[in-house]
Amino acid sequence: MNNGFVKVCAATPVIKVADVEFNTQSIINCIKEAEKIGAKVLALPELCITGYTCGDLFLHKTLLDAAEKALEAIADATKGIDMLIFAGLPVRIGSSLYNCGAAIYDGEVLGIVPKTNIPNFGGYYEKRYFTSGDGEYKIISYAGQETVFGTKILFRHKNMPQLNVACEVCEDLWGPVTPSTDAAVAGATVIVNLSASDESVTKDDYRRNLTSGQSAKLVCGYVYADAGEGESTQDAVFTGHSIICENGDILAENLTDSGIIATEIDVYKLEYERTRMGAFTGDDSFDIIEWGNELSEAQLTRHYPNMPFVPENAEERAKRCQRALYLQCLGLKKRLQHTWAKKLVVGVSGGLDSTLAMLVCAETLKMMNRPASDLLAITMPGFGTTARTKSNAEVLANILGAEFRTIPIGDTTMSHFADIGHSPDNHNVVYENAQARERTQVLMDVANGCGGLVIGTGDMSELALGWATYNGDHMSMYSVNGGVPKTMVRYLVDYTARTRPELTEVLNSILDTPVSPELLPAVDGEIAQITEDLVGPYELHDFYLYYGIRWGFEPKKVLRLAKYAFKNQYNDDTIIKWLKTFYRRFFNQQFKRSCLPDGPKVGTLTLSPRSDWRMPSDAVSALWLRELEGIE
């Protein structure tokens, strides 16, 4: 379970209604299968020891006594197994009968949690048999042991307190007041739900929405184990729809009659998000029961996309692109309305970032019923500008209907070199940054002259790495791309190319152009300065940005996930090299982010000092880099 990963399972055993002996063996078989997988938490369905559809047989002493003995047998079968197991059964206490989930670990029944919300509508008539366990708490003798009985119980791992498990039963999730809400506030990071939800057309979608929504609302892992094959089909069908969610994401799912699903829930990630939110303040009324042995490694099987900011599904990606572009335009529209600017002034290079900025500006003007010519696109060829990039910028501007100007900066920059005593043969940082600052000065002065607003083009990935010239392209009057990572920029341009036929050819040409600031002289007319050769692949840096900054993962965990996600693309040395570069540059370049111009937040992260990210410019990266020392 290193790095906070916990292997969890939801299992649907094949059962026979009221055949407790058969069901017991089927449950034990599921436990053994989960042990082979390396599971630390296993959820089984509601009333799986007897079957959910026993009807009036629940009132029979024969069935209830058999269920108690079965729990004792199941507990005995778990001796030596390092796994917290939840199984459903009816439990009689005095003259009351409860629908319960029993927590079992290493031969012990650690606790029994009764169902709170008892359904009594449609095909459900549980109140005919069962009593709500709401508010119950007592020590009982059951299954040959003394154990805790009640609704407010947390099962906390001895060596990983972040793994705090609570149990609720079926309708507890569906009701208006859920026990899992109180449990999460009290510290539960994983909720197991023992369910017997009968099936009907479209109910599977509703169930997905319910479980994923609850896990998102409670910032928790949610393990939903549903009854399946073997339940009576007299009046309903049970399909065994089990689901495992983490903070709104469905990680694993099974919609067959029986079987087992397994994945890893990241409890460190959940703890980080809860700490960031500050809404989970604790509840001392819960009883804490500890379990677990020494931590062991959880083999990763869950999917980690190598571009976490970009949806992998094409349909979902198109929706995300459409929404992101809309948010960028909406932000710019408000700023344009507020400032009464007559023009939107954009420095264009024929690269991805300035292309996206132009597209956003053009669409914003369209939203406001303003003429496309209110967009002033300026190309400022310097020492590294190639014919291809300049041509693409001009073609795009013409198709959009924007005003287009060419303002060369070569002579002005050479004069500046003479003024400061810099040799133009010295292609150092002065040579490069002088061009970037001259371009910014041109844009600002032109905007002042026409009552315009200079629109920034730099993206969030460049801000993370500090890949911008301070008071050069780093500065603008409004930055529409500042909340968009580089990997997403490419897909936003690609989305526009696919949905705007008149732009397809030029945008595809831009998409095929290497990312470059074009500040060094071209070689035989070709771009000589490839950004990703200098700072590293942006897909790696966006991965590091998402997990290292958005989720606050420690460097070794980020490295582990990067090796896992990019195993077929980059070798380990390459991944480590650029991860070190990322942390070094991210810390060293904070001073550029501390004084960013305004710009809209688009996704789950922005590096604006007025929004998601607050960090002193003097913070030191030593702790983060030290964690990566000595790793081969």
C-alpha positions as CSV (number, residue, x, y, z in Angstrom):
1,M,0.0,0.0,0.0
2,N,2.9,2.3,-0.5
3,N,2.2,5.8,-1.9
4,G,-1.3,5.5,-0.5
5,F,-2.6,2.9,-2.9
6,V,-5.0,0.4,-1.4
7,K,-6.2,-2.6,-3.4
8,V,-10.0,-3.0,-2.9
9,C,-12.5,-5.5,-4.2
10,A,-16.2,-5.8,-4.7
11,A,-17.5,-9.4,-5.1
12,T,-20.8,-10.9,-6.1
13,P,-20.8,-14.6,-5.0
14,V,-23.1,-17.1,-6.6
15,I,-25.7,-17.9,-3.9
16,K,-28.8,-20.0,-3.3
17,V,-31.7,-18.4,-1.5
18,A,-31.7,-19.7,2.2
19,D,-29.0,-22.2,1.5
20,V,-26.6,-20.8,4.1
21,E,-24.1,-23.6,3.8
22,F,-23.7,-23.2,0.1
23,N,-23.5,-19.4,0.4
24,T,-20.9,-19.6,3.1
25,Q,-18.6,-21.6,0.9
26,S,-19.2,-19.3,-2.1
27,I,-18.3,-16.3,0.1
28,I,-15.1,-18.0,1.3
29,N,-14.2,-18.7,-2.3
30,C,-14.6,-15.0,-3.1
31,I,-12.3,-14.1,-0.1
32,K,-9.6,-16.5,-1.3
33,E,-9.8,-15.0,-4.8
34,A,-9.5,-11.5,-3.4
35,E,-6.5,-12.6,-1.3
36,K,-4.8,-13.8,-4.4
37,I,-5.3,-10.4,-6.0
38,G,-3.8,-8.8,-2.9
39,A,-6.9,-7.0,-1.8
40,K,-6.9,-5.2,1.6
41,V,-10.6,-4.4,1.6
42,L,-13.4,-6.6,0.3
43,A,-17.1,-5.8,0.1
44,L,-19.8,-8.5,-0.4
45,P,-23.5,-7.9,-1.1
46,E,-26.3,-7.2,1.3
47,L,-27.6,-10.3,3.1
48,C,-25.4,-12.5,0.9
49,I,-25.0,-15.1,3.7
50,T,-28.7,-16.0,3.5
51,G,-29.8,-14.3,0.3
52,Y,-31.7,-11.0,0.1
53,T,-34.9,-12.5,-1.3
54,C,-35.7,-14.8,1.6
55,G,-39.0,-13.1,2.5
56,D,-40.8,-14.3,5.6
57,L,-38.0,-16.9,6.1
58,F,-36.1,-14.0,7.7
59,L,-38.4,-14.5,10.7
60,H,-37.4,-18.1,11.1
61,K,-35.0,-19.1,13.9
62,T,-33.6,-21.8,11.7
63,L,-32.3,-19.3,9.1
64,L,-31.1,-16.8,11.7
65,D,-29.2,-19.3,13.7
66,A,-27.6,-20.7,10.5
67,A,-26.5,-17.1,9.5
68,E,-24.8,-16.6,12.9
69,K,-22.9,-19.9,12.6
70,A,-22.0,-19.0,9.0
71,L,-20.5,-15.8,10.1
72,E,-18.4,-17.7,12.7
73,A,-17.2,-20.1,9.9
74,I,-16.4,-17.2,7.6
75,A,-14.4,-15.5,10.3
76,D,-12.5,-18.7,11.1
77,A,-11.6,-19.0,7.4
78,T,-10.1,-15.6,7.4
79,K,-7.4,-16.4,10.0
80,G,-4.0,-15.3,8.7
81,I,-5.6,-13.2,5.9
82,D,-4.6,-9.5,5.9
83,M,-7.9,-8.2,4.5
84,L,-10.9,-6.3,6.0
85,I,-14.0,-8.1,4.7
86,F,-17.6,-7.0,4.9
87,A,-20.4,-9.5,4.5
88,G,-24.2,-9.0,4.7
89,L,-26.5,-11.0,7.0
90,P,-29.6,-10.7,9.2
91,V,-28.8,-10.3,12.9
92,R,-31.3,-10.8,15.7
93,I,-30.8,-8.9,18.9
94,G,-33.5,-9.5,21.5
95,S,-36.8,-9.2,19.7
96,S,-35.4,-6.9,16.9
97,L,-34.0,-8.0,13.6
98,Y,-31.4,-5.9,11.7
99,N,-30.1,-6.0,8.2
100,C,-26.4,-5.8,8.8
101,G,-22.9,-5.6,7.4
102,A,-20.3,-7.6,9.4
103,A,-16.7,-6.4,9.4
104,I,-14.3,-9.4,9.6
105,Y,-10.5,-9.4,9.9
106,D,-8.1,-12.2,10.7
107,G,-10.6,-14.5,12.4
108,E,-12.4,-11.7,14.3
109,V,-15.7,-10.1,13.8
110,L,-14.6,-6.5,14.4
111,G,-18.0,-4.9,14.3
112,I,-21.5,-5.2,13.0
113,V,-23.1,-2.2,11.2
114,P,-27.0,-2.2,10.9
115,K,-28.8,-0.6,8.0
116,T,-30.3,2.8,8.8
117,N,-32.7,3.5,5.9
118,I,-35.2,0.7,5.6
119,P,-37.1,0.8,2.3
120,N,-40.8,0.0,2.3
121,F,-42.1,0.9,-1.2
122,G,-42.6,-0.8,-4.5
123,G,-41.1,-4.2,-4.5
124,Y,-39.3,-3.5,-1.1
125,Y,-41.0,-4.4,2.2
126,E,-38.1,-4.6,4.5
127,K,-40.0,-3.0,7.4
128,R,-42.0,-6.2,7.6
129,Y,-38.8,-7.8,9.0
130,F,-36.1,-5.3,9.8
131,T,-35.6,-2.5,12.3
132,S,-33.6,0.6,11.5
133,G,-30.2,0.6,13.3
134,D,-30.1,4.4,13.5
135,G,-28.4,5.5,16.7
136,E,-27.7,2.0,17.9
137,Y,-24.5,1.3,19.8
138,K,-23.8,-1.6,22.1
139,I,-21.5,-4.5,22.7
140,I,-23.1,-7.8,21.8
141,S,-22.1,-11.5,21.9
142,Y,-22.5,-12.9,18.4
143,A,-20.9,-15.6,16.2
144,G,-19.0,-16.9,19.3
145,Q,-17.4,-13.5,20.0
146,E,-18.0,-10.2,21.7
147,T,-18.2,-7.4,19.1
148,V,-19.4,-3.9,18.6
149,F,-22.9,-3.3,17.1
150,G,-23.8,0.2,15.8
151,T,-23.9,2.7,13.0
152,K,-21.1,4.9,14.1
153,I,-18.0,2.7,13.6
154,L,-14.8,3.4,11.7
155,F,-12.3,0.7,10.8
156,R,-8.9,2.3,10.7
157,H,-5.7,0.7,9.5
158,K,-3.0,0.5,12.2
159,N,-0.2,1.6,9.9
160,M,-2.0,3.8,7.5
161,P,-4.5,6.0,9.4
162,Q,-5.6,7.5,6.1
163,L,-7.3,4.2,5.3
164,N,-10.4,4.6,7.4
165,V,-13.3,2.4,6.3
166,A,-17.0,2.8,7.0
167,C,-19.9,0.6,6.0
168,E,-23.5,1.3,4.9
169,V,-26.1,-1.0,3.5
170,C,-27.9,-0.5,0.2
171,E,-30.8,2.0,0.8
172,D,-28.5,3.9,3.1
173,L,-27.0,5.4,-0.1
174,W,-30.3,5.9,-1.8
175,G,-32.1,7.7,1.1
176,P,-32.1,11.5,1.6
177,V,-29.9,11.2,4.7
178,T,-26.9,8.9,4.2
179,P,-24.8,7.4,7.1
180,S,-21.8,7.7,4.8
181,T,-21.9,11.5,5.0
182,D,-21.4,11.4,8.8
183,A,-18.8,8.8,8.4
184,A,-16.8,10.8,5.9
185,V,-16.9,13.9,8.1
186,A,-15.6,11.7,10.9
187,G,-12.7,10.6,8.7
188,A,-13.8,7.7,6.6
189,T,-11.9,7.7,3.3
190,V,-13.4,4.5,2.0
191,I,-17.1,3.6,2.2
192,V,-18.3,0.1,1.4
193,N,-21.9,-0.4,0.5
194,L,-23.4,-3.9,0.8
195,S,-26.3,-3.8,-1.7
196,A,-29.0,-5.9,-3.2
197,S,-30.4,-3.6,-5.9
198,D,-32.7,-5.2,-8.3
199,E,-32.4,-4.4,-11.9
200,S,-34.7,-2.5,-14.4
201,V,-34.1,-0.7,-17.6
202,T,-31.8,2.4,-17.1
203,K,-31.3,1.7,-13.4
204,D,-27.7,0.9,-14.1
205,D,-27.1,4.5,-15.2
206,Y,-28.9,5.8,-12.2
207,R,-26.8,3.6,-9.9
208,R,-23.5,4.8,-11.6
209,N,-24.5,8.4,-11.1
210,L,-25.5,7.8,-7.5
211,T,-22.3,6.0,-6.5
212,S,-19.9,8.3,-8.4
213,G,-21.8,11.4,-7.1
214,Q,-21.6,10.2,-3.5
215,S,-17.8,9.5,-3.8
216,A,-17.3,13.0,-5.3
217,K,-19.4,14.7,-2.7
218,L,-17.6,13.0,0.1
219,V,-14.2,12.9,-1.5
220,C,-13.9,9.3,-0.8
221,G,-13.5,5.8,-2.3
222,Y,-16.8,4.1,-2.7
223,V,-17.0,0.3,-3.0
224,Y,-20.4,-0.9,-4.0
225,A,-21.1,-4.6,-4.0
226,D,-24.4,-5.7,-5.5
227,A,-26.3,-9.0,-5.3
228,G,-26.5,-11.1,-8.4
229,E,-26.9,-14.7,-9.6
230,G,-28.8,-16.9,-7.2
231,E,-31.3,-14.4,-5.8
232,S,-34.9,-15.2,-6.5
233,T,-36.3,-13.9,-9.8
234,Q,-39.9,-14.4,-8.7
235,D,-40.6,-10.7,-8.9
236,A,-37.3,-9.1,-9.8
237,V,-33.9,-9.7,-11.4
238,F,-30.5,-9.0,-9.8
239,T,-27.6,-8.5,-12.1
240,G,-24.7,-8.0,-9.7
241,H,-23.8,-4.5,-10.7
242,S,-20.7,-3.7,-8.6
243,I,-18.9,-0.4,-8.9
244,I,-15.7,1.1,-7.4
245,C,-15.4,4.9,-7.4
246,E,-12.8,7.4,-6.2
247,N,-13.7,11.1,-5.8
248,G,-16.3,10.9,-8.6
249,D,-14.4,8.7,-11.0
250,I,-15.5,5.1,-11.7
251,L,-12.4,3.0,-11.5
252,A,-13.9,-0.4,-12.0
253,E,-17.3,-1.8,-12.8
254,N,-19.0,-5.2,-13.3
255,L,-22.5,-5.6,-14.7
256,T,-22.7,-9.4,-14.8
257,D,-24.4,-11.9,-12.6
258,S,-21.4,-12.8,-10.5
259,G,-17.7,-12.2,-10.2
260,I,-15.1,-9.9,-8.6
261,I,-13.7,-6.5,-9.5
262,A,-10.6,-5.0,-8.1
263,T,-8.6,-1.8,-8.3
264,E,-6.6,0.6,-6.2
265,I,-8.0,3.6,-4.3
266,D,-5.5,6.3,-3.5
267,V,-6.2,7.4,0.1
268,Y,-3.3,9.9,0.1
269,K,-4.9,11.7,-2.8
270,L,-8.3,11.8,-1.0
271,E,-6.6,13.0,2.2
272,Y,-4.8,15.8,0.2
273,E,-8.1,17.0,-1.4
274,R,-9.9,17.0,1.9
275,T,-7.1,18.9,3.6
276,R,-7.2,21.4,0.8
277,M,-11.0,21.8,1.1
278,G,-11.0,22.1,4.9
279,A,-14.6,20.7,5.1
280,F,-14.0,17.4,6.9
281,T,-13.7,18.6,10.4
282,G,-14.1,15.3,12.3
283,D,-16.7,13.7,14.6
284,D,-15.7,12.3,18.0
285,S,-18.9,10.3,18.3
286,F,-17.6,7.5,16.1
287,D,-15.9,4.4,17.6
288,I,-12.5,3.6,16.1
289,I,-11.6,0.0,15.6
290,E,-8.1,-0.7,14.3
291,W,-7.0,-3.5,12.0
292,G,-4.2,-4.4,9.6
293,N,-0.6,-5.5,9.5
294,E,2.6,-4.1,8.0
295,L,2.1,-2.2,4.8
296,S,2.7,-4.0,1.5
297,E,3.0,-2.8,-2.1
298,A,-0.2,-2.5,-4.1
299,Q,0.4,-3.6,-7.7
300,L,-1.1,-0.9,-9.9
301,T,-3.7,-2.0,-12.3
302,R,-5.9,1.1,-12.6
303,H,-5.6,3.2,-15.7
304,Y,-3.5,6.4,-15.5
305,P,-3.8,8.4,-18.8
306,N,-0.5,10.0,-19.9
307,M,-2.4,13.2,-20.7
308,P,-4.5,13.8,-17.6
309,F,-5.7,17.2,-18.6
310,V,-7.1,15.8,-21.9
311,P,-10.1,13.3,-22.0
312,E,-9.2,10.1,-23.9
313,N,-12.7,9.5,-25.2
314,A,-13.1,11.5,-28.4
315,E,-16.7,12.5,-27.7
316,E,-15.9,13.6,-24.2
317,R,-12.8,15.4,-25.5
318,A,-14.9,17.4,-28.0
319,K,-17.3,18.4,-25.2
320,R,-14.3,19.5,-23.0
321,C,-12.8,21.5,-25.9
322,Q,-16.1,23.2,-26.6
323,R,-16.6,24.2,-23.0
324,A,-13.0,25.3,-22.5
325,L,-13.2,27.6,-25.6
326,Y,-16.5,29.0,-24.3
327,L,-15.0,29.8,-20.9
328,Q,-12.0,31.5,-22.5
329,C,-14.3,33.6,-24.6
330,L,-16.6,34.4,-21.7
331,G,-13.7,35.7,-19.7
332,L,-12.4,37.9,-22.5
333,K,-15.9,39.1,-23.3
334,K,-16.3,40.5,-19.7
335,R,-12.9,42.1,-19.8
336,L,-13.7,43.7,-23.2
337,Q,-17.0,45.0,-22.0
338,H,-15.4,46.5,-18.9
339,T,-12.5,48.2,-20.5
340,W,-14.4,49.5,-23.6
341,A,-11.4,48.5,-25.7
342,K,-11.7,49.3,-29.4
343,K,-9.3,46.5,-30.5
344,L,-8.0,43.2,-29.4
345,V,-4.2,43.2,-30.1
346,V,-2.5,39.8,-30.5
347,G,1.1,39.1,-31.3
348,V,1.0,36.1,-33.7
349,S,3.8,33.7,-34.6
350,G,2.1,30.9,-36.4
351,G,2.5,28.8,-33.3
352,L,-0.1,26.9,-31.3
353,D,-0.5,29.4,-28.4
354,S,-1.0,32.5,-30.5
355,T,-3.3,30.6,-32.8
356,L,-5.5,29.7,-29.9
357,A,-5.5,33.2,-28.7
358,M,-6.5,34.5,-32.1
359,L,-9.4,31.9,-32.3
360,V,-10.6,33.0,-28.9
361,C,-10.5,36.7,-29.8
362,A,-12.3,36.1,-33.1
363,E,-15.1,34.0,-31.4
364,T,-15.4,36.6,-28.6
365,L,-16.0,39.4,-31.0
366,K,-18.6,37.2,-32.8
367,M,-20.3,36.7,-29.5
368,M,-20.5,40.4,-29.0
369,N,-21.7,41.1,-32.5
370,R,-18.5,43.2,-33.2
371,P,-16.7,43.1,-36.5
372,A,-13.9,40.6,-37.0
373,S,-11.6,43.5,-38.0
374,D,-11.6,44.6,-34.3
375,L,-9.0,41.9,-33.9
376,L,-5.5,43.3,-34.8
377,A,-3.0,40.5,-35.4
378,I,0.6,41.6,-35.5
379,T,3.5,39.4,-36.7
380,M,6.9,40.7,-35.7
381,P,9.6,38.8,-37.6
382,G,12.9,38.6,-35.8
383,F,16.1,36.7,-36.2
384,G,14.6,33.3,-36.0
385,T,11.2,33.7,-37.8
386,T,10.7,31.3,-40.6
387,A,8.6,31.8,-43.7
388,R,6.3,28.9,-42.7
389,T,5.2,30.3,-39.3
390,K,4.8,33.9,-40.7
391,S,2.7,32.6,-43.6
392,N,0.4,30.5,-41.4
393,A,-0.2,33.5,-39.1
394,E,-1.2,35.7,-42.0
395,V,-3.4,33.1,-43.7
396,L,-5.3,32.5,-40.4
397,A,-5.8,36.2,-39.8
398,N,-7.1,36.7,-43.3
399,I,-9.6,33.8,-43.0
400,L,-10.8,35.1,-39.6
401,G,-11.3,38.6,-41.1
402,A,-8.8,40.2,-38.7
403,E,-6.6,43.2,-39.5
404,F,-3.1,42.0,-40.1
405,R,0.1,43.9,-39.7
406,T,3.8,43.0,-40.1
407,I,6.2,45.0,-37.9
408,P,9.8,43.7,-38.2
409,I,11.8,44.0,-35.0
410,G,15.3,43.2,-36.4
411,D,16.6,46.8,-36.9
412,T,15.1,48.0,-33.6
413,T,16.7,45.1,-31.8
414,M,20.1,45.6,-33.4
415,S,19.9,49.3,-32.4
416,H,19.2,48.1,-28.8
417,F,22.2,45.8,-28.9
418,A,24.3,48.8,-29.9
419,D,22.9,50.9,-27.1
420,I,23.7,48.3,-24.4
421,G,27.0,47.1,-26.0
422,H,25.9,43.6,-26.8
423,S,27.4,41.8,-29.8
424,P,24.7,40.3,-32.1
425,D,27.1,37.4,-32.6
426,N,26.6,36.4,-29.0
427,H,23.4,34.3,-29.1
428,N,22.9,34.2,-25.3
429,V,19.9,35.0,-23.2
430,V,20.2,38.7,-23.9
431,Y,20.0,38.0,-27.6
432,E,16.8,36.0,-27.2
433,N,15.0,38.0,-24.5
434,A,15.7,41.3,-26.2
435,Q,13.5,40.2,-29.1
436,A,10.7,39.0,-26.8
437,R,10.7,42.3,-24.9
438,E,10.8,44.3,-28.1
439,R,7.7,42.4,-29.3
440,T,5.9,43.1,-26.1
441,Q,6.8,46.8,-26.3
442,V,5.4,47.0,-29.9
443,L,2.2,45.3,-28.9
444,M,1.7,47.6,-25.9
445,D,2.4,50.8,-27.8
446,V,0.2,49.8,-30.7
447,A,-2.6,48.9,-28.3
448,N,-2.2,52.3,-26.6
449,G,-2.4,54.0,-30.0
450,C,-5.6,52.3,-31.0
451,G,-7.4,52.0,-27.7
452,G,-6.7,48.3,-27.7
453,L,-6.2,45.5,-25.2
454,V,-3.1,43.3,-25.6
455,I,-4.1,39.7,-25.3
456,G,-1.5,37.3,-23.8
457,T,-0.8,34.0,-25.6
458,G,1.3,32.0,-23.1
459,D,-0.2,28.8,-21.7
460,M,-0.2,27.3,-18.2
461,S,2.6,24.8,-19.0
462,E,4.9,27.5,-20.0
463,L,4.1,29.4,-16.8
464,A,4.8,26.2,-14.7
465,L,8.3,26.0,-16.3
466,G,8.9,29.7,-16.5
467,W,9.3,29.4,-20.2
468,A,8.5,33.0,-20.8
469,T,10.6,36.2,-20.9
470,Y,10.0,38.2,-17.8
471,N,8.3,41.4,-18.9
472,G,8.3,40.1,-22.4
473,D,5.8,37.5,-23.6
474,H,5.2,36.9,-19.9
475,M,3.2,40.2,-19.8
476,S,-0.1,41.3,-21.4
477,M,-3.4,43.1,-20.5
478,Y,-5.4,39.9,-20.4
479,S,-4.1,36.3,-20.7
480,V,-6.7,34.0,-22.3
481,N,-4.5,30.9,-22.4
482,G,-3.0,31.2,-18.9
483,G,-5.4,28.5,-17.5
484,V,-4.8,26.0,-20.4
485,P,-2.0,23.4,-20.3
486,K,0.0,22.9,-23.4
487,T,-1.4,19.4,-24.1
488,M,-4.9,20.9,-24.1
489,V,-3.9,23.8,-26.4
490,R,-3.1,21.4,-29.1
491,Y,-6.5,19.7,-28.8
492,L,-8.4,23.0,-28.7
493,V,-6.8,24.0,-32.0
494,D,-7.4,20.5,-33.4
495,Y,-11.1,20.7,-32.3
496,T,-11.4,24.0,-34.2
497,A,-9.8,22.5,-37.2
498,R,-12.3,19.7,-37.2
499,T,-15.4,21.9,-36.6
500,R,-14.4,24.9,-38.8
501,P,-13.8,23.6,-42.4
502,E,-12.6,26.9,-43.6
503,L,-9.8,26.8,-41.1
504,T,-8.9,23.1,-41.4
505,E,-5.9,23.4,-43.8
506,V,-4.1,26.3,-42.0
507,L,-4.7,24.9,-38.5
508,N,-3.4,21.5,-39.5
509,S,-0.3,23.1,-40.9
510,I,0.1,24.9,-37.5
511,L,-0.5,21.7,-35.6
512,D,2.4,20.1,-37.6
513,T,4.8,22.9,-36.8
514,P,7.3,22.2,-34.0
515,V,6.8,24.3,-30.8
516,S,9.5,27.0,-30.8
517,P,10.0,30.6,-29.6
518,E,12.0,31.2,-32.9
519,L,14.5,33.5,-31.2
520,L,17.6,32.0,-32.7
521,P,18.5,32.3,-36.4
522,A,16.9,29.7,-38.7
523,V,19.1,27.1,-40.4
524,D,18.4,26.8,-44.1
525,G,15.0,28.3,-43.5
526,E,14.0,25.8,-40.9
527,I,13.3,26.3,-37.2
528,A,16.6,25.9,-35.2
529,Q,15.2,26.2,-31.7
530,I,12.8,23.4,-30.6
531,T,11.3,24.1,-27.2
532,E,10.9,20.4,-26.1
533,D,14.5,19.7,-26.9
534,L,15.4,22.4,-24.3
535,V,12.9,22.0,-21.5
536,G,11.6,18.5,-22.2
537,P,8.4,17.0,-23.6
538,Y,5.3,19.0,-22.6
539,E,3.2,15.8,-22.2
540,L,5.6,14.8,-19.4
541,H,5.6,18.2,-17.8
542,D,1.8,18.4,-17.9
543,F,1.7,15.0,-16.2
544,Y,4.1,16.3,-13.5
545,L,2.0,19.5,-13.2
546,Y,-1.2,17.6,-12.7
547,Y,0.0,15.1,-10.1
548,G,2.8,17.0,-8.5
549,I,1.1,20.3,-8.2
550,R,-2.7,19.9,-8.6
551,W,-2.7,16.8,-6.4
552,G,0.4,17.5,-4.3
553,F,1.9,14.0,-4.8
554,E,5.4,13.5,-3.5
555,P,8.1,13.3,-6.2
556,K,8.6,9.5,-5.8
557,K,4.9,8.9,-6.3
558,V,4.8,11.2,-9.4
559,L,7.8,9.3,-10.7
560,R,6.1,5.9,-10.1
561,L,3.0,7.0,-11.9
562,A,5.0,8.5,-14.8
563,K,6.9,5.3,-15.3
564,Y,3.6,3.4,-15.3
565,A,1.8,5.8,-17.7
566,F,4.7,6.3,-20.1
567,K,6.2,2.9,-20.0
568,N,5.9,2.4,-23.7
569,Q,7.0,6.0,-24.6
570,Y,10.0,7.1,-22.5
571,N,12.7,5.2,-20.6
572,D,13.2,5.7,-16.9
573,D,16.3,7.9,-17.3
574,T,14.3,10.3,-19.5
575,I,11.4,10.5,-17.1
576,I,13.6,11.1,-14.1
577,K,15.7,13.7,-15.9
578,W,12.7,15.9,-16.9
579,L,11.0,15.4,-13.5
580,K,14.0,16.9,-11.9
581,T,14.0,19.7,-14.4
582,F,10.3,20.3,-13.7
583,Y,10.7,20.7,-10.0
584,R,13.8,22.9,-10.4
585,R,12.2,25.2,-12.9
586,F,8.8,25.2,-11.1
587,F,10.4,26.6,-7.9
588,N,13.0,28.8,-9.5
589,Q,10.4,30.5,-11.8
590,Q,7.7,31.3,-9.3
591,F,8.6,35.0,-9.4
592,K,7.1,35.1,-12.9
593,R,3.8,33.6,-11.7
594,S,3.6,36.0,-8.7
595,C,2.9,38.9,-11.0
596,L,0.8,37.4,-13.8
597,P,-1.8,39.4,-15.6
598,D,-5.5,38.4,-15.2
599,G,-6.9,35.5,-17.2
600,P,-9.7,33.0,-16.8
601,K,-9.5,29.6,-15.0
602,V,-10.5,27.0,-17.5
603,G,-9.8,23.5,-16.0
604,T,-9.1,22.1,-12.5
605,L,-5.9,24.1,-12.0
606,T,-4.6,27.6,-12.6
607,L,-1.3,29.0,-11.4
608,S,-2.6,32.5,-10.9
609,P,-1.5,33.9,-7.5
610,R,-5.1,35.2,-7.1
611,S,-6.7,31.8,-7.6
612,D,-5.4,28.2,-7.1
613,W,-1.7,28.7,-6.5
614,R,-0.1,30.8,-3.8
615,M,3.6,30.2,-3.3
616,P,6.4,32.6,-2.2
617,S,8.9,33.3,-5.0
618,D,11.7,32.4,-2.5
619,A,10.5,28.8,-1.8
620,V,13.3,26.2,-2.2
621,S,13.0,23.0,-4.2
622,A,15.7,21.1,-2.1
623,L,13.2,18.7,-0.4
624,W,11.6,17.7,-3.6
625,L,14.8,17.2,-5.5
626,R,16.4,15.4,-2.6
627,E,13.7,12.8,-2.7
628,L,14.7,11.9,-6.3
629,E,18.4,11.7,-5.5
630,G,20.0,8.3,-6.1
631,I,17.1,7.0,-8.1
632,E,18.3,5.2,-11.2
